[in-house]
Amino acid sequence: MDENLERALEQLVEEDAARAWRWLRLPGNVPPWTDSGAAVARGERVTWLARGRLVLPAGLPGPGNPAWHLWHRIAPDGRAHKAGRDTHTFEASRNGRLELGLLLGEWKTPEGELAAPPEAWAGVGGTIEVVLILWGETDPLAGLARLEELCAGDPLVAAERARLAQPLDRARGWSPHWLLGESDTFYRESCDGVPCMAAHPRDDASIIRYEIDSPVGPDTSLRWRWRVDALPSQLREDELFQHDYLSIAAEFDCGRDLTWYWSSSLPPETWFTCPIPDWAPRETHFVVRSGDEGLGAWQSESRLLAPDFRTALEAEPGRLVAVWLIAVSLFQHGEGRAWFSDIALEHEGKRIEIPTA
């Protein structure tokens, strides 16, 4: 741990500007969960500053950084949460013990039960180091400002202070999918004077959900406008390690989802089962546009849900339960850029607007 930061944290506690701090070293080969040694009370704010990198075995996707792999939960029985950045501040939702974990793949449950066997961590190298700051009664923004005075030049302290001063937000009603956790990939932003939901994946993956409850009939359609400036893949996306894309999706009450995306090279109306093994039983992809033509300009789309569902599953759809936005750039470690607007569900002459601003 950096000695300047350690001295500054001790000074912060002496000044009663923070209740306590902890330093944890999380080896990549240790599966979740690790007790942080910190008990938190509901409503207390906690900041983490994380450094380091995991060294992943060949064939295991992930950037190796804390932003993707580091999760927390409050035991017992608390839900698992990811920050989406190397620095993070959160408010404890319950009393309990704060635990940290480095995730490979996905959880089995929202509470952080492992889907992969513990042996999957055995081949992982590297270490993530985490500084936890328990603020007590102190406002984290004020506390970080004082910490930055005490250890000027620490990039993580500066980054978290800047993030809290100008936080990104999403349109109301959207929340991260529990399987992938929080991310800064989606946020509200104006594009060409249009209030939108921006998508900017950078070596990560994110899904946000908007819950909805609607029957699906012959005329039920999902409509949207989007401007895609940069595709996260230049290779066909139906191969596992090329599966980077930007899309909108519909989730049904049977647990399946259909997702419509802009391909780099596959022709429109191509469809395929998701090449990620854990997602293959639940997700089907449809290409709606392809190639560079139309990039950088607004495009309008409409999909009838029932025909696409029958094509993919040879069955009739039940009810629609959510609309998703998806952005993946994890496999090729690249970047994508898009904006979504005017998302709506139309059913039997009625239009349900889904907010993007």
N, C-alpha and C positions, 0 to 999 in steps of 0.2 A: 504494500500500500504506500502511496505517496506520503512522505513525511510532512510536507507542508499542509496537505489536506488533513492529515491526522491532527496536527497541532491546531488547525483552524476549527475542527470539529470539537476538540476538547475545550477550546475557548468559547465556542458557541454554547456549550452546555454550562460552563462556568457563569456565563452571562444570563442564564435562564432563557436564552433565545431558542433552545431546543431541549426536549426532555431527555433524550438519550440518542446514541448512535451505535450501530453495529457494523462490523466488517465480516463478510463471508467469502470464502473461497469455494467455488462449486466446480469440482473436476467434471469433465465431460463424460466420464465413464460411470458416473453415479446417477442412477435413475431417481426421479422425484419420489418422495418429497424430503426436503431438509428443513428441520426446525431452525429458525433464525435466532432463537433465543430471546425474541421480543414478544411480549404480550401487548395487545392493542385493545383499546376500548372503542366501542361504536362511536363514530363521528371524528375520531382522531385522524389527522392527516399524516401521511407517511411519504417520504421521497426516497427513490433509489437512484443511484448513479452506478452504472455498470460498465466495466471494461473487460477486454479479453476476447477470445475467439475459440470456437470449437474446431477441431480438425475431424471432419467427417469421413467415414470410409467411402470408397468408390461405390457409386450407385445409390447413395443416400442423399436426397435433395435437401438443400438448406444452405443459407448464406454463412452460417456459423456465428453470427453476431448475437449479442444479447437481445436486440430488438425482436428477433424472430424466435429465439429458443427459450428466453427467460419468462417464467410464469410465477404467479403468487396465488395463495389462497389463505383464508383464515380458518384454522382448524378449531374444533371439529366441524365437519359438514359444510364448510363454505365452498362456494363455486370457484373454479379456477379462472384466472384473468391474465391476459397478456397486455403489455404496454404498447407495443408497436414502435417503440424507440428505445435507445440505450438508456435514456433517463425517463423518469416517470414520477408522478405524484398522484396519490389516490386517497380517498376517504374510506376508512374502515366501515364496513356495513354491519359489523357485529362485533361482539367481544370474542377474543380467542387468541390463539397462538399464530403468529405469522410464519408461514412456510414458503419456501422458494423451491423451484424445480426447473430443470432444463429438459424441454420436451423434444423428442424425436417423433415425427409423424403426427398422430392425433390422439386425443383422449377417447376413452370409451364412454365416459359420462361427463356432464357439465361440472361435476365435483372433482374431476381430476383423477378418475380411475384409469389406469394404464390400459391402452389397447394393445400395445406391443409388449412382449415379455421383457423382463428386466435384463435378460441376456443381450438384448439389442443394443444396450449402451456399452457393452464390453469393448467394442472396437473403436470407440470415440476418444479422441485425444483433445488436448487443450483444456483451458480453464476459463471460467467467467468469475471475475471478482466483483462483488456488490457491496456498496456502502449504503446502509439504510439510515435514514434520519427520521426520528420520531419527534414530531413538532410539539406535542402537548397542546398548549393554548396559543402557540405562535402561528401567525399566518405564514404559510410556506413561501409566498412571494417575498415577504419582508425578511424571513429567515434566510432565504437564498441570497438576497441582496447583501445582508450582513456577511454571509459566508464568502461571497465573492470579494468583499473588502478584505477579509482575512486571508484569503488565498488567491489573490489576483492572478489571472491567467489560466486557471483550471478550466479546460474546455467543457467538461461535463456540467460543472456548476453553472457556467455561463449559458449553456444550451438549455438546461432546465428552467433557469430563470426567464430566458427569452420565450420559451414555450408557454410558460404560465402567463406571461405578460400579454401574449397574443395567441390564444388557443385557437385551433381549428375547430369548426363545428360542422354538424350535418343537419340537413333538413329534418324537421320534427317527424317522429315516428320510425326512423331508421335506427337499427341497432346491429352491432356486430354478431355474426354467427358464432355460437359458442365453440364450434370446432376449431376455428382459426383465431378467435380472440380479437382484441382491439388493434387498430392500425390507423395511421395517418393517411392511408391511401385515398380515402373518399372524404371530401369536404365541400362545403358550399363555396361557390366562386362565380363571379360574373364572367361570361365569355361572349364577346361581340354584343355587349349590352344585355344579354339574356341571363337571368339568374339561373344557375345550374348546380348540379352535383358534379364536381370534378373527380376524375379518376387518374391517379398518378402513381402507379406501382413502380417501385425501385427495388429489385431483387427481393421481392416478397410476394405474398398472396393474401387477398382479403375478400371477404364476403360480408355484405350488409343486407339485412332483411327488413322488409316492410310487411307487417302482418295484415292479412286481408281475408275475408271469408265470403266466397262467392261460388255459386254453382257454375258449371261449365256446360254451356249448350252449343248448338251448331254454329251460332253466330258470335260466340264469346271471343274477343280479340284483345291482344295486348299491343298497345301502340306506344311509340316513343320517337323522340328526335335525338340524334347524337352527332357530335363532331369529333372525329378521331384524327388526331394529328400524328401519332406515332404508334405503330403496332409493336407489341413486346416480343414478337417472334418474326423472323424472316423465313422460317421453315414451316412445313406442314405441321399442324398442331395435333394430329391424331396419333403421334408417337409420344411415349411417356416423357422423355427428356427434352422434348420440343413443345411441351403442352403449356405454352404461355399465351394468354389471350385476354381480351376485354369483352364483357358480355352483359346481357340482361337475362334473367331467368324467372321461371314460374315454378313454385313448389306446390305439390298436390298432397291431399290428405292421405294418400297411400305411401308417402315417404319418398316418392320419386320427384325429380325435377328435370325440366327441359331448359336448355340455355341456348340463346341465339347470339352468335358472335361474328366478328369481322375477321376473316382468315387472310393470311398472307398469300396463300396459293391454292387452297382447295376451292373448287367451284361452288357457287351458290347452290343451295338445296342439298349439298352433301350433308349426311348425318352419320354419327358414329357414337358408340358407347365410350364413356370417359376412359382414357387409357390409364388413369391412376387406379391401381387394383382396389383400394378401399372405397373408391367412388363409383366403380363400374356397376355395382348393383343399384345405384340410385340416380345416376345422371346420364343424360343423352345430350349431345351437342348438335346444333344445326348451324350451317353456314348461311348467313344472309347477304354478306358482301365479301368481295375477294380482291386482293391486290391493292395497288397504289391509287387506282382511279377513285376519285371522290374523297381521298384523304384531305383533311384541312378545310372541308366544307360541311355545312349542316346537311344531314340526310334524315328523311322521315321513313319510319318502318311500321309495319303492321303484320301481326301473325295471328291466324286463327288457331286457338289452342287445341281444340278437339282433333282436327286432322293430324297435327304434328304428334299428339299423344298416341293416336292410333298407329301412325307410321312407326314410332319408336317402340311401342309396347304391345301392339296388336290387341289393345283393350280400350275400353271406354274410360275417360277420365272421371274422377269423382268431383270433389270440390277443390277449388284453388284456395290455398291457405297463406301464401306469401309471394311477394315479388322480391327478387334479389338483384343486386348489382355485384359483379364478380370482376376482379382484376388479378391476374397472375403473371409474374415475371421471375418466378423463383427458379425455374429449371435452367434457363440460360443466363441468369443473373443480369438481365437487361432492364429496360425501362419502357413504359408505355405512357400514353397521354390521351385523354378523351374527356368529353363533357356530355352529360345526359340532361335532357329537359323534356317537358310535356309528356311524362309517363302517365298512361291512363289505361284502365280496364273498361271495355265496353261489353255490355251484356243486355240483350233484349231491349235495345234502344236506350239504356241508361249508361251514363259515363261516370266512372269513379276516378277522380283525379288522385294521383299519387305525388305528394309534394317533392320538389327538388330544390326549393329555395326557402 
